[in-house]
Amino acid sequence: MATTKIFSSSTFSLYVCVISLISIVSAFSPVDRYLVNCGSGAAGTSDLDHRVYTGDASRFLTSTLTIQLESTDSKLTSSSPLYSTARAFDHPAHYAFPIRDRGIHHLVRLHFHPFRNNYNDLLEAEFHVVANGFLLLRNFRIPKSDNFPVIKEFVIPVASEELKIAFVPSGKSKFGFVNAIEVISAPQDLIADVAQLVGFEKNERVNGILKNGFETVHRVNVGGFKVTPFNDSLWRTWATDDDYLVSSDGSKEIHFGGRVQYQMGGASREVGPDNVYNTARVITSSDNLIPNVNISWSFQVEKGYSYMVRMHFCDIASVAAGMLYFNVYVNGNLAYENLDLSYMTNRLLASPFYADFLVDGDSSGNLLVSVGPSNMSLPRAVDAILNGLEIWKLNNSMGSFDGEVCSDFVWRSWRRGHAGVLLPLVAAVFLLLSVSVFLQWRRSGAVAWSRLPVDVSEADLKSGNHFSPI
């Protein structure tokens, strides 16, 4: 069995410098920012977070075989006017977004809120979504629940002049839809090119992460309240951690009323907002009746993919620097031993720090994250802390986030599925042309017949000329 290398403070300091690129605390202003209200002809529609979405009738949509749908359900209009319209299609629908900020990752958010109209029940839709060679969704159906809207978020590299997003019908429904699309150039420090690979037999640094695309699977504000897009500079939603807690004996939620100390070279507000770093879940020696207990969270993930786990830390619990030491575990494997946040933040309290870990999806479909005391934990001090947690799925070798097929397979399947319609259509057109030519000939009168060439023998006439073209 291979020797496991534990991630120590000395080796981690260089890693921190790499993953936490230099950032300036300022309002984020993306170079590319497209907010599209699909199926709407309005010049602008404001959502609940006061962002203005433009209609897609005159821009971005490059397909004509689509239908604009509008719901008359007053509940949809009151919840958000963004979801009272949709763009439906029974042929591939294409959106093209000009890209100025090339060579970096872009956030792509797809909004779905099904409703019924006189034509279709959008809950019955099934379709694929392809973006610049990445297969984002395959045979996608909206889950039949009351948890709407469904928002799918991806972070994909874009090197071309356009980001092309295509929606392709599939399955028995033969149609699909979308309510809104967001395309936003991501901050350069959102995702670093290096992460720590954590497994049963190895713990090592891996480079080249940025060649991948990412799908957001879980985003959690640990120990705090739900964070809405209005309170996040990248317009993200952070759920509470209540539904994911497995073991929280001896833990408690804490809230910080002071100022979060963002530093040059550390995590920026685009990496994590104030409302994530000023809340946390902790365990302390005085509150912990069971020694060496961990806080654990369990998340459902899809098997067969690699995942990046980002853990957000900010020491808002200690009374002085140098008092917090703890261990970090991913899927039961020791990912970081004796983490000293004071060391990582130049002994500044309430200063954010994050770490990225790469793991393979467990065969059970669960991903377990834990923090707990270490051998260096001090009596009557904080034994462990976690402020936020994000889990991203990485695309597989096929460039897919949804199955062992590539985007070309989707297009080939579409063409094969419509060959049975195309061939009879071509035959019908040919027949109509033939009838048209025949009728034209009838109207033009009889054709004069010419005599046979004099050099054709009687034998040739009987046997036929085998070399004459048909």
NORRATA-V784144 format. One line per field, one symbol per residue. ss: DSSP state (h for helix, s for strand, l for the rest). phi: phi as a letter, one per 20 degrees, with the letter a starting at -180 (. if undefined). burial: 1 if it has 9 or more other C-alpha atoms within 8 Angstrom, else 0. A space follows every 50 residues. Layout:
ss->???
phi->???
burial->???
This chain:
ss->llllllllhhhhhhhhhhhlllllllllllllssssslllllllssllll lsssslllllsllllssssslllhhhhhhlhhhlssssslllssssssll lllssssssssslllsllllshhhllsssssllsssssssllllllllls sssssssslllssssssssllllllssslssssssllllllllsssssll llssssslhhhllsssssssslllllslhhhllllllsssllllssslll sssssllllllllllllllllllhhhhlsssssslllllllllsssssss lllllsssssssssllllllllllssssssllsssssssshhhhllllll lssssssssslllllssssssssllllllllssssslsssssssllllls llllllhhhhhhhhhhhlhhhhhhhhhhhhhhhhhhhhhhhhhhllllll lllllllhhhhhhlllllll
phi->.ffeeefefffffffffefdffcdfbffcffdbcdcefnddffbceefem eddefdfdcmfdddeccedcedfffffffaffdecbddbdcgdddcdfde eencfcfcdddcbfbebfdbeffefbadccclneefcclfcfgebdedfe dddcccfcdefcdddcdcfbmffmbbabebccccfeffefceebbdedbf dbbbecdnfffedcdfdbbcefmcefdegfdcfdleddefegfdfdccgn ebeccdeeefefcfndfefffbfgfefecadcccffeefdfledeccccf cefncecdddddcbfddfebfmddcbdccclnefebdlfdffffdlmdfl dfbccdcebefffendcdcbcafdfefeflcfeabbdbbccdeefefemd dboecdfffffffffffdffeffffffffffffffffffffffenfefed ffgfeeefffffenefdfff
burial->00000111100110111111101000000101111111110000111000 01111110001110010111100001100111111111111111111010 01011111111110011000111111111110111111101100000001 01111111000011111111001111111111111100100111111110 01110100110111111111111101111011101111111000100101 11111000011100111111011011111111111001000011111110 10101111111111110100111111111100111111111111101111 11111111111100111111111100110011111111111111110011 11000110010001000000000000000000000000000000000000 00000000011000000000
